[in-house]
Amino acid sequence: MAGLSADQRNYHYLSEAERTGIHKPILAALYAAHHRPTLNDGEVGLGIAPANRIPLDQVNTFPEQAQFAANTIRSITDKLTAQGWKGNDFWDEDQGRYTDRFVQMIAKGYTPPASDLAAARLEPSDFQKLLKAYLDDLTLDYKADGLPQNLSFLDSSLLRFIERTPRYYIGLSYQRDALLEAVRIWRKLNTRRAAIASLLRVSETDPSLVKLDDDTLDKPLMQFIQQISPFYAGYPHQREALLRFVQLWRQLDSRGETIGSLEEDTSPETNIRIIDPALIMFVQRVPQSFQGKGDQRNALTEAFRLWRGLDSRTTALKELGVDAQILTASNPNRSALINAATQLDRALLDFVKRTPANFNETEFEREALIRLVQLWRSIDGREKTVQSLLDDVRRMERARRDSPDAPPKPEPLPLPPRPARWTPNNLQMHTSIILNGNFTWAEATHGGSRIPPNQETVDAIVRIAELAQQARDRIGRPFRVTSWYRPSDINRQVGGVSLSRHIVGDAIDFYCDGLSGDQIYRALDPWWTGGLGRYTKYPELCHIDARGYRARWTH
């Protein structure tokens, strides 16, 4: 049985380190230093053996070895803390890692006390080998995340972040989840439910936890976070609790990215982008609530002006195709005024309908929409407007699919006219390549990530699309495209041959639901005039290409 890849093992290390609040590289080091026992899943272990009530069959796979190794490191930490070890005995603050002294204690091996039912026995290992493996994995992480060699800033940055958190807590679900994760790791608990029970001082089996209102947690969470600074002693699990908190609060991808972000900024202020879904939901509903009132028209005109970066309302009206003098005349012609207002409303609604798809999250676009909400809702000031949008976000988080607080379904923009000839500069991803055909440019270009570099490639894609349509019509089932045009570098990466027709653009790998590659191959073989292939390793796949002669192959 084949073992896991290095990335798969690293995934288990990360998961268990996050759960237990230990430093991930030590798990990779245990694997490198021990490389035993041999496990049932074809892997080797981290030196973990049965202990107390943990039998052999509970530590006989790699995930179980990683799980109990993490538990055991946490148990060693608890034992040494009880013996008087301080935070700096465990952790080298400047280097951002466990101390040599602590790694040496791990290398000696460990048998947990009989009362500890979560930890297993750790076999002894060679200290120098363990330390080298630990530093090697740490160096890999540092390079991957671009971290500085000196992390002396980290603890003070974490504490500054924590101390300012209550000011910025607004009850959003991801903020609450971040706080609960901090509680869980800080208190050395394994589940969110256990963290909640500890906050409310009830048993994990208490039935009230099933229907608990999230808002009930806000007060004890704030009390917890306000007590962190006075009780922070630099123990590794405390640091990991705060790092995990910041990671989830800032919605970052990794621990390393979190450390990097704290080097630049220690404010827990909510990123303004969080209101974007609420802004788009508001804009989507404007056409239905627009009644042609003057204040609504003015709000939309001002949003249009700011969106386009125009200097005045008059300029905005001109851009919208309306003569401002007609609207502002002291003695206007009624018919002209009605026509101008109708034209303005049509142009404004066209603008607002296109806004959700055209929104690129730039600052001036966002501010234009915030101003629209402010004027539309008659709110006094930007800050209160943003707060109202944050309230919308909270309601969106909790809304059922059919609730009025749920965002409307996004509407696609009208497609531009179909060009007389496709070129590299006018491709429309969701448009069929041939008129009334089934194959789109999105399928041919891997969702737009492989745009044809020249006209010859575009023409090749059109050529195979015409032929593939005939094949699809004969088979009578949709073709599920797995690969179409591939640039040379991507073709090499996926193991394609140097003369592959995919590089030209006139080859398609595909499958049909419910059919085997052999069935498709035999159905197309009699009449397909180009290349036709099938794969023994991938029995569902079939290949067609538009070369100028018949070719048949089985790989």
N, C-alpha and C positions, 0 to 999 in steps of 0.2 A: 504494500500500500504506500502510495507516494506521500511524502511529508508536505508541510505547508511551505509557502514562499516566505521570504523575509518580510515582505509587506503584510502578509496575513498574520505572521507572528507579532509584528509591531502593532497591528490593530488590537490584538488581545492585550498586549502590554499597556497600550494607551487606555483601553476600557477599564482594566483592573486598577491602574494607577489613579484614574479619575474617581473610581468608586471608593478606593481606600485612602486617598490623600497621600500617596507615597510618590517618590520620584521615579518616573518611568524607566530611565536607563538602568536602574538596578535590576529590573526584571530581565532585560536583555543580557545584562552581565551574568546573571545566574544561569541563563541558558548556555552562554558561551563557556562559562567556567565549569559547569557540571556535565552537560550533554548526556545526562542520564536521569532516570532510568529509561529503558526502551518502552514505548507506550503502545497501546492497542491501536491507535490511529496512524501508525507509521512514523510518528515523531519520536523525539527524545525529550526528556524533561528538564526541569530547572532544579533538580536535586531535592525534590519534595517526596517525602515518604509518609506512610500512615502514622497517625498518632491519636491517642485518646479514643474517641468514638468515630474517628474518620478511617474507614476501611480502605483497602487497596483499590477496590473498584471505583472509589470516588476521586482518585488522583491518577487515573490511568489513561487520561487523554491530555492533549496539550492545553486546551482551555481550562481544564481542571487544575493542571499544574500551575498555570499562570494565576488562577484565582486563589489557590491556597498559598502560593508564594507571596502574593500581595498581602493576604491576611497575616502571614507569618512575619513579614517585615513590619507590619503594623504592631504585631504582638511584641516583637523584639523592642520596638520603640517604647511601647507602654512599660515594659519591664525595666528598661534603662531609665526611663523618666521616674519611675517609682524609686529607683536607686539613687536619684539625685542628679541625673544628667540634665543640663540646661540646653537651651536652644542652640547655642554656639558649639556645644559638644557634638551635636548631630549635623550641623549645617555650616558650611563655609560660605558666609554671606557674599564675600567679594567674588568668588568663583561660581557661585550659584549652584552648589552641589553638596552631596553628603561629604562629611569629613573623612579623611583616611582612617581615623580612629573608629568611626561607626562602620565603615566598610570592613574593617578588620574584625569587628564583632560579628558581622554577618558571616564572614568567611569561617569563623570558628564553628558554625553550625548552631542549631537551636532545637531544643525540645520544649514545647509549650507546657505550661502547668496544666494539671488535670482539669482545672476549672475553665480553661479556654478551649471551647469546642469548635472554634472557627479556624484556628491555626493548626498547621500540620508540622511534622518534623522536617527540619532543613539539615541536609547532610553537610559536613565540613567541606571546604574547598580551599584551593591555593589562593592566598591573599593577593599576591602580585598578579596572578592571572585574572582574578575577579576585579581588582582595581583597574587594570589595563582595559578590560572589556567594558567596564563602567565608563571610563574616560573616553574610550573610542566611540561608544554610542552617544555620549554627551556631545562630543565634538561634531558628530554627524548632524545631530539636532541643531546645534549652534549654527553650523554652516547652512543648513536648510532654511533656518529662520532668519539668518543674517543678524544674529544677536551679538552685542558687544562682549568682549572678554571679561570686563569687570561689571558685575551686577550689584555693586554696593548700593545703588540707588533704589533697588527694588522694594525693600521693606518700607522705607519712608514713603515711597510713591503709593504703595498699597494702602497704607494707613491714611494718607491724605485723601485718597479716593473714597475710602470707607467713611471717613468723618463727614464728608460732604454729601453722602448718599441720601440721607433723609430729606434734604431740601429738594431733591430732584425725583423723589419717588412719587409716581402718579397712579399707581395701581394697575399698570399694564401687565399682562400675563407673563411676558418674558422677564420683566423686572422681578415679579414675585417668584418665578422659577429660579432666577439667579440667587435670590436671597435664601430660598429653601435649600438650594444646593450648598450654599455656604454653611448653613446650619448643619446639614447632614454630614459634611466632611469635617467640620470643626468638632462636632460631637461624636465622630467616629461611628456613624450609623450607616447602614447599607441601603436603605430605601427612602424614597420621598415620604411614604406613609409614616415611617419611623420618625422622620424629622418633624412632620406635622404633629404627631402625637407628643413628641418631646416639647414642642412649643406650647401646646395646649395642656400639657401635664396630665395626659390621659393614656390609657393602654392602647397599644396598636390594634387591639381587637375591639375597641370601643365602637359600637355601631354608629355613633354620631359622625364618625369620620367619613362614612359613605356619602352622605348628602351635605357635606360641609360647604358652606358658602365661602368662596375664596376671600371675600372682603373681611371675614372673621380673622384671617391670619395677619392682616396688615398691622395691627397694633403690636402683637408679640414679635413680629418680624422687625419692626422699628426699634423695639426695646432691645432685641438681640443685637442689631447692628450698632446701636449706640454704646453697647458694652464691650465691643471688640477691642478698641484701642487700649483701654486700661488693662485688659487681660492678655494682650498679645505678648507672647514671650519668645517668638521666633522659632517655635517648634515646627518641623517640616509640615505636619498635617495642617497647622494653622495657616502657614503660607500658601499651601496648595488650596485650602478652602477659599482664601481671598483671591488667588489667581483664577480659580474656577468661577468665582462670583463675577469678577471683572470681565472674564471671557464671555459669559452668558449675558451680562448686562450690556456689553458692547456688541454682542452678537458676532464675535470673531471666530475664525476658523480653528485656531489652535492655541495651545499654551504659549508657544514661542511668539506668535503674533501678538498675544496679549501683553507679554513682557515688552516687546518693541513699542507697542502703543503707549505704555505707561512711561517709557523714557521720554516721550514727547509731550504727553498731556495726562494730567491726573484728575481731570474734571469728569464727574459722572453725568454731566448735562446731556439730556436726550438729544440725539441727532435730529435735526429738523426734518430729515427725510422720512421720519416715521409717520408724518402726517400726510405723505403723498397719497396713500390709498384713500384717505378721507377726502382729500382735494379732488381726486378723480371721481369718486362716488358722487360728490356734490355736483361736479360739472356734468356728469352723465344724466343727472336728474333735472338740470336746468331746462332743457327743451320741454319737458312735461309740465313744469311749474311756471314757465314763462307766459305771462298774460298781457304783454305789451304795455305794461305800466312804465311811466317815465323813469322811476327810480331803478327798475330792473334794466331798462335800456341803458341808462347812464352807467350802471354797475358793469354791464357787459362791455360798453364802449371803453371805460377806463381800463378794464382788464386787457382788452385788445391793444390799447395804447401801450401799456406797460410790457405786454408780451412782445410787441414789435419794436419796443424801444423808441417810440415816437415822442416828439417834443410837446405836442399839444393835442387837445381834443379835436380841433379843427383839422389837423393833419391826419388824425385817426379816422375821422369821418370821410375825408377825401380818399384814404386808402380803402375804405369800405364802399366807395363808389357813390357817396352821398354829398350833395352840395350843402355845406354847413349853413349858408346864408338862408336857405329855405326854412331850416329848422329854427333859426334864431331871429327871423324877420319879425318886426313889430306888428305888421299887418299882412300876414302870409296869405297866399292863395290856398284855399282849403283843399282843393283837389291836388295841388302840387305838394302840400304838406302831407296829405294822406299817402300819396305815392312815395314820397321820400321816406316817411316812417316805415312803410311796408318794405321798401327796398333795404332800409337799415336793419330791420328785424330779420329779414331773410339772410343778410350777410352776417349778422351777429350770430344767428343760430347755426349757420354753416361753420363759422369759426369755432363755436363751442362744441359742435358735434365732432369736429376733427381733432380737438384738443387732446382727448385721452390717448389717441394713437400717436400724436405728434409731440407729446410731452417728453422731453429729454432730460428732465431733472436738473436743469440749469437754475442758477439762483434767480435770474430775472423772470424766468417762466414761473417758478414757484411763488415768487413775490406777487406776480400778476394774479395768480389764482387766490392767494391769501387775501389780496385786496378785493377781489371779486366776492369772496365769502363775507368779508367785513361789510361791504356796502350792501350786499343782498340781504344780509341778516341784521343790518343796522346796529352793528356792534361798535362800541366805543374803544378804538385802538387796536393795534396789531397784536399785542400780548394776549388780550382777551379773545381775539379771533383764533389765535393758535390754541388757546386753552379749549375753546369750543370744538376745534378740530380733533384735539386729543380725546375729548369726550366721545366724539364720533368713533375714533379708533377703538376705544374701550367697548363701545356698543357693537362695533363690527366684529371684535374678537369673540363675543358671546352669542352673536346672532345665528339663529338657525337659517338654513338655506332659503326658506320661504319668508323670512322675517323682513319687515320694512327696513330694518337696520343693516341687512345684508347688502353688499354692493351689487348693483345690477350686472348682468352679464356683459362682458366687453363686446362692442360692436366693431366689426372690421370696417376699414375705410373703403369707399368705392374704388374699384380698380381703375387705373388709367386706361385709355383706349389701347387696344391691342396693336402693336406696331406692325408695319407691313413686313418687316424682316427682323428677326432677333439678332442682337449684337451683344458683345460683352457689357455694354453700357446701358442696356434697356431691359434686362431680364426682370421678370415679375415672378417672385418665388412661388406664389400660390396659383399661378395661371398655367393652364395646360400648354404643353410645348407645341402640340399641333392643334388646330382648331377642332373643338368638340372631342378632343382626346382625353385620356385618363391620366397620362403621365405629366407631372409638373416639374418646373425648374427646381423646386425644393428637393424633389427626389433625385434629380440628376446631379445636383451640386452639394449633396449632403447638408441640406438645410441652409445653403448659402455660404458654407465655410470653404467651398472649393469652386470659386468663380472661374470660368474659363478665361484663359489669358489672351485669346485671340479669336478672330472670326472663324478660322479653320476648325477650332475645337467646338465652337457654338454650332457650326454647320454639321459636324459629326454627331453631336448630341441630337440635333433635329432629325438627322438621317436614321439613327437607331430608334428614335421615338416613333417614327412613322412605321417602321417594320415591327417594333415591339407591340404597337397597337393592333396590327394584324394578328400577331401571335396571341395576344390577350383575347381577342375576339374569337379565335379558334378554340382556345382552351376553355373560355367561358367563365373564368374566375379572375379576380384581381391579382396582379403581380405585386408581391411585397418586396420592394427593392431593398437590398442590403448594401450594394455598392454599384456606383455608376462611374462618373468621371473621377479619376484619381490623378493628381499631379505626380510627377516623377518621385519627389521625396516621400510622399505619403505611400506611393506604390511600393517603394523599397521597404518602408517601415512595416507594411503588412505582409511582406514576403512575396509580392507580385513579381513576375518575371520581367526582364528588362524590355521585352517586346510586347508587353501587355497592351491589348486594345483599350483597356481602361485609361491609359495615358492619353490615347488619341481622343477618347470621349465617346466612342461608339460601341461600348460593351456594357452589359448589365448582368449582375448576379442577382438572383431573385428566388423566391419560393411562392408557392400557392397553398393556401390553407387547405388541408385535407388531402393533398397530393404529394407523392414522393417525387424526388428529382428524376427517378427513372421513368415515372409515368409522363412527366412533362417532356422529358427528352424524347421518348418514343412517339409522343403525339406530334412533336415539331419536326422530327427527323426527316420525314418524307419530303417536305416542301421548303424547309428553311434553307436559304441559299448561302448564308454566311457561316460563321463559327458557332458550333453548338457543343456544350460540354456539361459534364456532371462530375460529382465529387464522391468518392467512396467514403471519405472521412466525414462528409456532411451530406447525408443521404436525402435531405430535403431540398438542397440547393440545386439550381440550374444556371447555366451561363449561356448567353447569346451575344453575338457581336455581328457587325455589319461589314466584315471584310469582303473583298470582292470574289471570293471563291468558297466552295463548300469545305468545311473542316469539321471533323468529329473527334472528340477525345473524352477519356475518362481518367480523372486524376484520383 
